[in-house]
Amino acid sequence: MRNYDLIPLPEVLSIARCNRTAFLRTGGSDSEWSAVLVCTGKISVIIDGQTGTAESGGVIFFPPGKQYERNIIEPAEFLFIRLKWNKSDAEMQEASFYPCGVIETESAERTKADIAQLKIMSGETPSLPMQHLFRDIILMTFLCDQTLIDDEAVKDAVEKIERDFSSPIKIAALAKASGMSHVNFSHRFSAATGMNPIEYLRMTRLSNAKELLVNTDLSIAEVSARCGFDNQFYFSKCFREQFDLSPLKFRQLHRI
């Protein structure tokens, strides 16, 4: 379960199509955000102490102020993109999404398809389809990034929340099972997922509630109980705060 409201959205400022056997500028830092989308060939990069290699369908981000070294290992065709974000660096860090260097996306084939379409549009004035295609790559990056939790203790807690969300779950018990204090557990959980444990549990329950509202004929009270809420009124309050709709109104709008 992921909070999609946290996703930073980019605005493409320009796209240039390049064919290189070597970079004209192999190192340094930039004053604005840029990205390289690899069409063919192979590019290596070291940025902020991280080393990576990108081939066809690969995506590389260069945040402002980060020192980098980059080299073309095999003659490459790539798209060079200048961009900006709708969130500040601090907000992106809070969302646990600050792309730097070679990044992965959830679907390599879909990324290649997006890059192929952007290649056709390169050199044009930025348009809505261009923004949409690049934002699709960002969405797949966010999904992949949020799926990977390196902290094994947090991963175990997330699995328990997503498995047992309908049952009473105490954050203190999760912390104890992880062998950490409540404060340390909350800090590590937030760092790994972008949400504190209470927010993650609530969003997991609400996300499952949305599915039940749309796909079943259960009453609001029954949906509330199946998703682990103490009572229907608290459930409705949380649902409205999160989605700006009552559970009943959400059901009316989304039932097919």
N, C-alpha and C positions, 0 to 999 in steps of 0.2 A: 504494500500500500504506500502510495507516494502522494505528497501534497503538491499538485501541479501548479497551484497558485504561486509557488516559489520559483518557477522556471524563469530565469532572466531571458528577455527577448532581444535579439540583435536587430540592428538596422544596417543593411548593406549600403555602404556609401559609394563603392565602385568595385568592378570586377575586371581584371586584366588577364588575358590568356597569354601564357608564356611558354616558350620552348627553350630549354637551356641544357648545356653540357656542364656548366659551372655557374654558380651564383656570381653576380657582379659584386655583391656585398655578402661576405661569408660570416661576418660576426658583428657584434655591437648590441645596441638596444634601440627601440623605437619609442616615439612619444605618444603613439596611439595604437589601438588594437588592430591586428591584422590576422589573416588566416591564409593558409595554403591548402588547396584541395588538389590532390594528386590524380591526374588522369592516367598517365603512363610513366614508367621509369621507377626510380627509387631515390629517396631523399633521406638523409640522416640529419638529426638535430640534437644538440645539447642545449638545454635551456633550464635555468634555475636548478642546475645540478642533476637534471634528469636527462637520460639518453634514450632516444627512440628512433625508429626507422619507419617510414611510410612508403607504401607502394600504391598501386592502382586502387582508388577508392579511399585512400588514407587522408586524414585530416590533421593539420598541425595548427595550433594557436600560438600567437606571439603577443602576450600581454604587454602593455606599456611599461617601460622601465626595467624589464627583465633582460639580463645579458644572455645572448645566445651565440652559438656557433652552428652553422648549417653547411652541408655539402651535398652535392649531387653525386650519388654513387653510380647510377646508370642514367643516361640521357633521359630527361624528364619533360613531359608536358604537364603543366599545372595551371591552376587558377589562383591569382593573387587577389585577395579580398581585403579591402579596408572596411572597417565596421565600427559601430558603437553600440552600447547596451542601454536598455531602459532602466537599469538598476546600477547603483554605485558599487564600487569594489567591495565596500563593507557589506552591502546587502547580498552580493554574490557569495561572499565568504560565509555569510550567515546561512545561505541556502545550500552550503556545501557544494557549490558549483562555480568553480573558477578555472576554466579550461586553460591548460598551459602545456605546450609541447604536443607530442603525438597523442591523440586521444582515440578511444574506441567508440563505436556506435553499436546499437542493438542489432542492426541488420546491415551487413556489408553490401549486399546486393541492392538494397534500397538506397543506400548512400551513393553507390556507383551510379544508379539511375538519376538521382538528384544532381550529381556532379555533371553527368552528361547533358542534362537540360540546362544547367547553369552555363556550361561551356558554350552552348548555342547562343545564350544571351550575353556573353561576355562582350564588353565594350559598349553596351547599351546603357542608357540612363536607367538607374534603378527603378524597377516596376514592382507592382504587387505580386505577380507570379515569381519574380526573382526573390523577393522577401520571403514568400511562402516556402520556396524550395530550400533556402538556407535555414529557415527556422525549423523545417522538418529535420534537417541534420542535427540541429541543436536539440530538438526533442529526443531524438534517438541517442544522442550523447548523454542527455540528462537521465534517460531511462536506464542506460547501461551503467552510468556512474552510480545511480542510486541503488542498483541491484547488487553492486559489489560492496560487501561489508567485510573489511579485513579483520575487524575486532571480533574474535571468536565468541567472547562472552556476550557481546551485544548481539551477534548473530543468533545465538541460542535464545536470548530474550525476545528478539523479534519473531523467531519461529514459534515461541510459546504464545506470544500475543496473537499472531495470525492464526494459530491453531485453536486456541482456547478463549478467543475474544468474547464468546457468549457466556462464559463463566466469570465469577468474581475474580479479579486479578488485582493484587496489591503490588504497587511498585516497590515497596519495602521488601516484599518477598522475592521479587525478581532480583533486587540488589543483593540480598542475602545469598540467593542461589548462585549469583555470579561471583561471590566472595569479595564484594566491594561495599564500601559505605554508600548510603543513599546519595550523598553529594557527588562522590566520585563516579558512581554508576550513571547518574543523570548527565554529568559532564561528558562522559565517554559515549553515552547513547546519543546525545545531541550532536557530538562531533561526527559520529558515524552515519547518522540518518538525516540530520538537518532539523529534527524535531525532538523535544524532550519526551520522556517515556509516557507521560500523561497525554500529551498531544497525539502521540503516535497511536496509543490505545483508543482514544476517542475517535480519531480519523478512521482507524480500522473498523470500528463498530459502525460509524456513520456510512462508510463506503459499502459495507455489507447490507446496511439498512436500505440504501438506495436500490440495490439489486432486488431485495425482497419486495420493496414497494412497487417496482416496475414489473417484476416477473411472477408475483404471486397475488392471491386475493386475501392474504392475511390482514387482519385488522391492524390499526396503528398500534394498539396495545400489544398485540401478538408480535409484531415486528420489533417493537421496543424490547420485549422480554427476550426474544431470540438473539438480539444483538447485545445483550449484557447490561442494559440500562435498568436502574432501580425502579423507575416508574415512567409512565407514558408522558407525563408533563415535563419531566427533566429531559427526556429524549427529544420531545418537540422543541424545547428551548434550545438545546444544543444544535439540532438540525437547522433551525431557523437562523441561528447565529452564524453557522458555517456556510449555508447555501442561500440565505436570504429568501427562503421559501419554507412554508410549513410542509410537513410530510404529506399531508393530503393534497396540497396544491402541486407539489412535486409529482405525485402519482398521477394527478389529472393531466399534467402537461406532458408526461413521458410515456404514458401507457399507449401502446399501439394496438 
